[in-house]
């Protein structure tokens, strides 16, 4: 009887611990999402999405065959990517059309030919 009570207490404790861990993970994900939504210049952000060539804002007027490298996040927001070291070694390692997480310094862009939220100067890429 005492062992059964002890087992019950252990099961309850494990359930509470699991719920606490899940809650902490949810809070962490929400804080990362909020960080990308309210990013300011110079702030470090992490964005997970698909690496791609950025689309142009409008299809009118002249178009070029250049590829503005960027990322499309899960909310449909585009970010331009720039190598923070200015040697393009990070961007050359970017697996195009695949899901990646990029981390770097966010810079808002006042005017761009692409429909971007801003530019991320990459410091880290995770596949």
N, C-alpha and C positions, 0 to 999 in steps of 0.2 A: 504494500500500500504506500509506504514512504517512497519507494523507488518510482512508483507511478506518478506521484505528485512531483517528484524531482524531475522526471522526464517531461511532465507537463510544463513546469517552470522553464526548462531548457528550451522546449519548443516555442513557448511564448517569447522568450528572450531572443531566440533566433529570428522569429517573425518580426519583432520590433527592430532588430538590427538591420534586417533586409529592407524594411520600409524606410528606415533612416537613410540607408545608402542610396536607395532609389530616389528619395526626396532630394538628397544632395546632388545627385547627378542631374536631375531635372532643373534644379536651381542653377547649376553650372552652365547647362545648355542655354537656358533662358538669358543668363547674363552675357554669354557670348553673342547671342542673337541681338540683344539690346545694344551691345557695343558696336556691332556692325550697322545698326539702324541709326545710331546717334553719334557716329564717328565725327571727330573734328580733326583738323590739320595736325599732323605730327603724332597722332595717337596710334599705338600698335593695335592691329586688328588681325583676326583669323577669319578667313572665308572659305567655306567648302562649296564646291560646285564643279562645273564642267569647264575645262580649259578649251578655248576656241578662238577663232578669228572674230573680232567684234563686228557686228553689223553697222551699217551707216544709219544715221538718224533718218534721213530722207532718201528716197531713191531718185529724186529729181536732180538734174544737173550732172556734171561729169563724175564718173566713178573710176577708181583705179583698182588694180589687182593686188594692191598691198594688203598685208594682213596685220591689223592692229591686234596684238595678242592680249587676251583678257580672260575673264572667268565669269560664268553665269551661275549665280547662287540659286538655292532652292526657292527663293521668293521671286525669281524672275528679274533680279537686278544685275546689271553688268558692271564690272570693274575692269579698268585697264590695268595691265601689269607692266611694271618697270623694274629692271634689275637694280637693286639698291647699291650694288658695287660698281655699276657702270661698266661691267665687263661682259655682261650677258651670259655668264656661265649658268646662272639659275634658270633663265628663260630657255636656254638651249636644252635644259634637262626636263622641261615641262612636257608631259605626255598629252598631246593634243587629243581632244574629243574623249577624254577620260576624266573620271572624277578625281579631284585632288583637293588638298587643303593648302592654302597659301597663307603665310603670315608675313606681316611687314608693316611699314608706316603708311598710314592713310593720308592722302592729299586730295582735298576737294578740287574739282575742276570747274572753272566758271563757264567756259565755252569749249565744246568739243564737237568733232564731226560724228562722234559715236554717242549713243544714248547711255552714258556711264554715270554712275553715282560718284565716282572719283577714281584716283589712281592709287595702287598699292605698290610701294617700293619693296620688292620681295627681299626677305631675309631668310625665309625657310619655305621649302616645298615638301609636302608629305603626300605620298601616293596611297 
